[in-house]
Amino acid sequence: MQTHKLLRILGCLVVLMPAVAHSEPQPSPAPTPADPKASEPPKRPEPDTPRFSCQMHNGQYVVMYHPKSQPGKQFPWAAPSNMGGGWSADRRCQEISRRLEFYRPDGLLEMRTAVENGYNIICATTEKNPTCRIVLTVPLGQDPILTRDRVFGNLTTADSGRQTTAVNTYAPRGNQTIPGLDTLPADLHTILSSPVPPIAGSNPSNAINLKPFLDPADGGTGTGLTSLNATSARRLNPDNFR
C-alpha cells in the first residue's frame, strides 16, 4: 500500500517538472551599447558669409559681390563716389553693400529708380517682395537714371565692356523746359532744345536685371559675372566705418 502511494507521488512529480522548468525566468538580453553620436549636441549651422561688402579697390570704395561658387573672388557691383548729399564715398559704399546683403536672401531681381517721400531713389526688387526697396537716395539736382547707371556702371556696361565716367548731371525730362530758354538767341535755343544723346554705356531702361550678376546660390544665373573683372577678395572691416 505504501509502495503504491509512493509511485503515485513520483508520477505527479514527473508531470509537474516540465511546467516548473518552463516557468523559470529567462536571462535578459545584454544591453545595446549607446551610440556615441546620439549623445553629442546638435551642430549649429555655419553662419552665411556676406556676399556683399565694401572694399577699397584701385583707390576707390567699391561694393563687391562674393559668389559662393567662386571663393576668394569678388566682382565690382557699384562705385559710389563723393556724390554730395552729406554722404562720403566710404559711408555710402558701406550702406549700399549693407542693404544689398539684407535684400539678397529674398532673391534680388531688378535695380530700378523710384520716388519715395518726394525724393528720387535707386531701389531693388526681390522675388519675395515686389516692392522696390531703397538702395540709395539720389542727391538733389541729379538725374536718377544717369546716377544709377553711373554708380552701377559695371552692371549696365558689363556686356559691352565699355567704361563709364563719373558725371553729375541734370537733364529736363518729359515736358520740362529749361528756365530762360526762350530768351536765348535762336541758334543757342536750337542747340539746348535738341534731344540729348545717351551717354556711352548708360542704360535708358528703368530697370537693370540683376540675375546675370548673381551666383546660382543666390537665385541668379551667373552668366554676367565673367564680364565684371573679378579680383582677389580682401574684405574691409565694417567696424572701422562706424
Secondary structure by P-SEA (a helix, b strand, c coil): caaaaaaaaaaaaaaaaaaaaaaccccccccccccccccccccccccccccbbbbbccccccbbbbbcccccbbbbccccccccccccaaaaaaaaaaaaaaacccccccccccccccbbbbbccccccccccccccccccccaaaaaaaaacccccccccccccccccccccccccccccccccaaaaaaaaccccccccccccccccccccccccccccccccccccccccccccccccc
